[in-house]
Amino acid sequence: MSITERINKIRTELPDGVTLVAVSKTHSAEAIREAYDGGQRIFGESRPQELKSKYELLPHDIEWHMIGHLQTNKVKYIAPFISLIHSVDSIRLLEVIDREAGKCERVIDCLLEIHVAREESKTGWDYNELLEEVQRGSFSRFENVRIRGVMCIATNTEDENTVRDDFERLIAYRNEVAPYFGKTFDVISMGMSDDYPLAIECGSTMIRVGSKIFGHRSYK
Ligand SMILES: *Cc1c(COP(=O)(O)O)cnc(C)c1O
């Protein structure tokens, strides 16, 4: 199957209200162009410099999403054009995004990445620490960022019950903090190539699919 066929197959299976982010990290501008010509407009990347060079090469009606861990000193590369940052996991990072967005006279949409996986290595907020910051009002002082929802990466396992439990915990956490953020807190980013049908069943509104569209890649 071609990239276009694979993307169309996934798209036709998606219920209303679920957005597909095509994760194109490591793949060439030509591969992205093929998906673009097939109608896909939202692409996810995980490295800021790679993201910036693809932005420069490709049509400007693409919505670029940053899905990987973001270092504060790299925010400047993507601030002028990024549509959504999925991976906000500290107040310090949010401060830098707010400042860089301000310089570009933009408001940048962000998601709070919450740690739900059983592995230690996964990134994201510890939920209790996040809840403390939320209750303390730490998110209300930013003028150039808008917190649009939550994101998680589930445990990397074949065991469906574990993955389902991760997704359900994200939903429960989301529901607990949602009242602090208002009506535009409406994005739940969960589900990747191996687990997106389950994520949708659990309430995902945005899935991030890479290898199932573009094939194997050289780094995670
Ligand atoms: C790479 C990546 C994906 C896509 O993974 P696939 O298994 O290839 O679909 C999704 N989300 C994040 C955060 C990623 O880094």
PDBQT file of the ligand as one rigid body, heavy atoms in Angstrom, charges set to zero:
ROOT
HETATM    1  C1  LIG A 301       7.010   8.611  17.294  1.00  0.00    +0.000 C 
HETATM    2  C2  LIG A 301       5.842   9.010  18.094  1.00  0.00    +0.000 A 
HETATM    3  C3  LIG A 301       4.531   8.636  17.710  1.00  0.00    +0.000 A 
HETATM    4  C4  LIG A 301       4.233   7.732  16.530  1.00  0.00    +0.000 C 
HETATM    5  O1  LIG A 301       4.614   6.425  16.813  1.00  0.00    +0.000 OA
HETATM    6  P1  LIG A 301       4.178   5.184  15.867  1.00  0.00    +0.000 P 
HETATM    7  O2  LIG A 301       4.245   4.020  16.773  1.00  0.00    +0.000 OA
HETATM    8  O3  LIG A 301       5.167   5.141  14.766  1.00  0.00    +0.000 OA
HETATM    9  O4  LIG A 301       2.812   5.462  15.382  1.00  0.00    +0.000 OA
HETATM   10  C5  LIG A 301       3.479   9.113  18.471  1.00  0.00    +0.000 A 
HETATM   11  N1  LIG A 301       3.670   9.899  19.551  1.00  0.00    +0.000 NA
HETATM   12  C6  LIG A 301       4.907  10.271  19.947  1.00  0.00    +0.000 A 
HETATM   13  C7  LIG A 301       5.055  11.152  21.133  1.00  0.00    +0.000 C 
HETATM   14  C8  LIG A 301       6.032   9.837  19.244  1.00  0.00    +0.000 A 
HETATM   15  O5  LIG A 301       7.253  10.217  19.649  1.00  0.00    +0.000 OA
ENDROOT
TORSDOF 0
